[in-house]
Amino acid sequence: MNKTGEKIMSGVFFTCALVSIFAVGLICFFLLANGIPGIVKIGVFNFLAGKIWSPTDIPAAFGILPMITGSLYVTAGAIIIGVPVGVLSAIFLARVCPRHLYKIVKPSVDLLAGIPSVVYGFFGMMTIVPLLGSSILSACLLLGIMILPTIISLTESAVRAVPEQYYEGASALGAGHYRSIFFIVMPAAKSGIFAAVVLGIGRAIGETMAVIMVAGNQARMPVSLFQGVRTLTANIVIEMGYAGDLHREALIATGVVLFVFILMINLIFSSLKRRMP
């Protein structure tokens, strides 16, 4: 009976894995089948390097370079703001925070992860935008806050997974508390920290609703942090409802670019993680 049960569960797990692979393959097929023809019609250079997006004009222009640049700026800003704060907060929770305070802070961090994106967007629209305007900086600050729960939770788990003997050995050799954490524990947890950063970046670059509400949604090349910007995801959501023909194909092609963008980020981080000692 035990062997039969193991075979059944093995088949269930295998089937689930196949379903996951099939879902990813189906998404890739849909994007490529519907997006590549649009890129061919527009022209690869005109599509990726074009600085004008005006699908309703005659002749229409479908250049997404402003959206690519806007996504890069917003994502980079969110990383600069969110990653240091998230990692240091996770270290505080895992190694420094008193138990009575941990019972308050940890549930608060978990609660942040459950807040809908539109609520974050409304918060940013009512508090950040009046101070900084609908701009790149507003979107960076809001996204930096939004990726904190992901980075904090995963980094804390990675730090706690490091055997206690690492810290105790460093302390026995004369290293102080914080030196042991930053020079012994954190390098041992670097794989989990990298995973947290990658997932945080994925959350930042894929966020749509909150960015729409605070970024200004201006399809032009950004020249200042206080200028409005439109990201790739926002471009798709804003115009897909009324798009047709080549316009619709161009929006799906934008999804292809976004997919490739995220894939490249994952490959870069995987390569960096393998090269680290």
C-alpha positions in Angstrom: 0.0 0.0 0.0 2.9 2.4 0.8 4.5 1.8 -2.6 1.1 2.2 -4.3 0.5 5.5 -2.5 4.0 6.7 -3.3 3.5 5.9 -7.0 0.1 7.8 -7.0 1.6 10.8 -5.3 4.6 10.8 -7.7 2.1 10.8 -10.6 0.2 13.7 -9.0 3.3 15.7 -8.6 4.5 15.0 -12.1 1.2 16.0 -13.5 1.2 19.3 -11.6 4.7 20.0 -12.9 3.5 19.3 -16.5 0.6 21.6 -16.0 2.9 24.4 -14.8 5.2 23.9 -17.8 2.3 23.7 -20.2 0.9 27.0 -18.8 4.2 28.8 -19.2 4.6 27.4 -22.7 1.0 28.5 -23.6 1.7 32.0 -22.4 4.9 32.1 -24.4 3.2 30.8 -27.5 0.3 33.3 -27.2 2.7 36.3 -26.8 5.0 35.2 -29.7 2.2 34.3 -32.1 0.4 37.5 -31.6 3.2 39.9 -30.9 5.9 39.0 -33.4 3.7 39.8 -36.5 3.2 43.3 -35.1 6.9 43.8 -34.6 7.5 42.7 -38.1 4.9 45.1 -39.5 6.2 48.0 -37.5 9.9 47.2 -37.9 12.1 46.0 -35.1 14.1 49.3 -35.0 11.1 51.5 -35.3 9.3 49.6 -32.5 12.2 49.2 -30.0 14.0 52.5 -30.7 11.2 54.7 -31.7 10.6 57.7 -29.4 7.0 58.5 -30.5 3.9 56.5 -29.5 0.9 57.9 -31.2 -1.3 55.0 -32.4 -4.3 57.2 -33.3 -2.4 59.6 -35.5 -2.1 59.3 -39.3 0.4 57.9 -39.9 0.5 56.0 -36.6 3.7 55.7 -34.7 4.5 52.7 -32.4 7.8 53.5 -30.7 8.1 52.0 -27.2 11.5 53.4 -26.2 9.9 55.9 -23.8 8.1 53.1 -22.0 11.2 50.9 -21.9 13.2 53.8 -20.4 10.4 54.6 -18.0 10.2 50.9 -16.8 14.0 50.9 -16.3 14.0 54.1 -14.3 11.0 53.1 -12.1 12.4 49.6 -11.5 15.9 50.9 -10.7 14.5 53.5 -8.3 12.4 50.9 -6.6 15.5 48.7 -6.2 17.6 51.5 -4.8 14.9 52.4 -2.2 13.5 49.0 -1.4 16.4 46.5 -1.4 18.6 48.1 1.3 15.6 48.9 3.5 14.2 45.4 3.0 17.5 43.5 3.6 18.4 45.6 6.7 14.8 45.2 8.1 15.1 41.4 7.6 18.4 41.3 9.4 16.8 43.3 12.2 13.9 40.9 12.5 16.1 37.8 12.3 19.0 38.8 14.6 18.4 42.0 16.5 14.7 42.5 17.2 13.5 41.7 20.7 10.8 39.0 20.9 8.1 41.3 22.2 8.7 43.8 19.4 8.9 41.0 16.8 5.4 40.0 17.6 4.3 43.5 16.5 6.6 44.2 13.5 6.4 40.8 11.8 2.6 40.7 11.5 2.7 44.3 10.2 5.2 43.3 7.4 2.9 40.3 6.5 0.0 42.7 6.4 1.8 44.9 3.8 2.0 41.9 1.5 -1.8 41.5 1.6 -2.7 45.1 0.7 -4.1 45.3 -2.9 -2.2 47.3 -5.4 -5.0 49.7 -5.9 -4.9 50.6 -2.2 -1.2 51.3 -2.5 -1.9 53.4 -5.6 -4.6 55.4 -3.8 -2.3 55.9 -0.8 0.4 57.2 -3.2 -2.0 59.4 -5.1 -3.2 61.1 -1.9 0.1 61.4 0.0 3.1 61.1 -2.3 1.8 62.8 -5.4 0.8 66.1 -3.6 4.4 66.3 -2.4 6.4 65.1 -5.4 3.9 65.3 -8.3 2.9 62.5 -10.7 6.5 61.6 -11.5 9.2 59.0 -11.8 10.2 59.7 -8.2 6.7 59.1 -6.9 6.5 55.8 -8.7 9.9 54.7 -7.4 9.0 55.6 -3.8 5.7 53.8 -3.9 7.1 50.7 -5.6 10.0 50.7 -3.2 7.4 50.4 -0.4 5.5 47.7 -2.3 8.4 45.3 -2.7 9.4 45.5 1.0 7.2 42.6 2.2 8.6 40.2 -0.4 12.2 41.1 0.2 11.9 41.2 4.0 10.1 37.9 4.3 12.4 35.9 2.0 15.6 37.5 3.3 14.6 36.8 6.9 13.9 33.2 6.0 17.3 32.9 4.3 19.1 34.5 7.3 17.3 32.2 9.8 18.2 29.2 7.7 21.9 29.8 8.2 23.2 27.3 10.9 23.6 29.0 14.3 27.2 27.5 14.5 28.3 30.1 11.8 27.4 33.0 14.1 28.7 31.3 17.3 32.0 30.4 15.6 32.5 34.0 14.5 31.7 35.3 17.9 34.1 32.7 19.5 36.9 34.0 17.3 36.4 37.5 18.6 34.1 39.1 16.0 31.4 41.4 17.3 27.7 40.9 16.9 27.2 43.0 13.8 30.5 41.9 12.2 29.4 38.3 12.6 26.1 39.0 11.0 27.4 41.0 8.0 30.6 39.1 7.2 29.6 35.5 8.1 25.8 35.1 8.3 24.8 37.2 5.3 27.4 35.7 2.8 26.1 32.3 3.9 22.5 33.4 3.1 23.4 35.1 -0.2 21.4 32.6 -2.3 18.2 33.3 -0.5 18.8 37.1 -0.5 19.4 37.0 -4.3 16.1 35.2 -4.7 14.4 37.8 -2.6 15.8 40.6 -4.7 14.8 38.9 -8.0 11.3 38.4 -6.8 11.2 42.0 -5.6 12.3 43.2 -9.0 9.7 41.1 -10.7 7.1 42.7 -8.4 8.3 46.1 -9.3 8.6 45.7 -13.0 5.2 43.9 -13.3 3.2 46.3 -11.2 0.6 48.2 -13.1 -2.3 49.8 -11.2 -0.3 51.6 -8.5 2.1 53.0 -11.2 -0.8 54.2 -13.3 -2.1 56.2 -10.3 1.1 58.0 -9.5 3.5 58.0 -12.5 1.7 60.5 -14.7 1.3 58.1 -17.7 3.1 60.4 -20.2 4.4 58.5 -23.2 7.5 60.6 -23.7 11.2 60.2 -23.0 11.9 61.0 -19.4 14.5 63.7 -18.7 13.9 64.3 -15.0 12.9 62.4 -11.9 10.1 64.9 -11.4 8.6 64.3 -14.8 5.7 62.0 -15.6 6.4 58.6 -17.2 4.6 55.6 -18.7 5.8 52.1 -18.1 5.4 49.0 -20.4 2.7 47.5 -18.2 0.8 50.8 -17.9 0.9 51.2 -21.6 -0.8 47.8 -22.2 -3.5 48.3 -19.6 -4.4 51.9 -20.5 -4.9 51.2 -24.2 -5.8 47.6 -24.6 -9.5 48.3 -24.0 -10.0 50.2 -27.2 -7.1 49.0 -29.3 -7.6 47.1 -32.6 -5.7 45.7 -35.5 -2.1 46.9 -35.6 -2.5 48.9 -32.4 -3.5 45.7 -30.5 -0.7 43.8 -32.0 1.7 46.5 -30.9 0.4 46.2 -27.3 0.8 42.5 -27.3 4.3 43.0 -28.7 5.0 45.3 -25.8 4.1 42.3 -23.6 6.7 40.3 -25.5 9.3 42.9 -24.7 8.3 42.9 -21.1 8.6 39.1 -21.0 12.0 39.2 -22.5 13.0 41.9 -20.1 12.1 39.9 -17.0 13.7 36.8 -18.5 17.0 38.7 -19.0 16.9 40.0 -15.4 16.5 36.5 -14.1 19.3 35.2 -16.3 21.7 38.0 -15.2 21.0 37.4 -11.5 21.4 33.6 -11.9 24.7 34.1 -13.6 25.9 36.5 -10.9 24.8 34.0 -8.2 26.8 31.2 -9.8 29.9 33.3 -10.1 29.8 34.4 -6.4 32.1 32.4 -4.1 
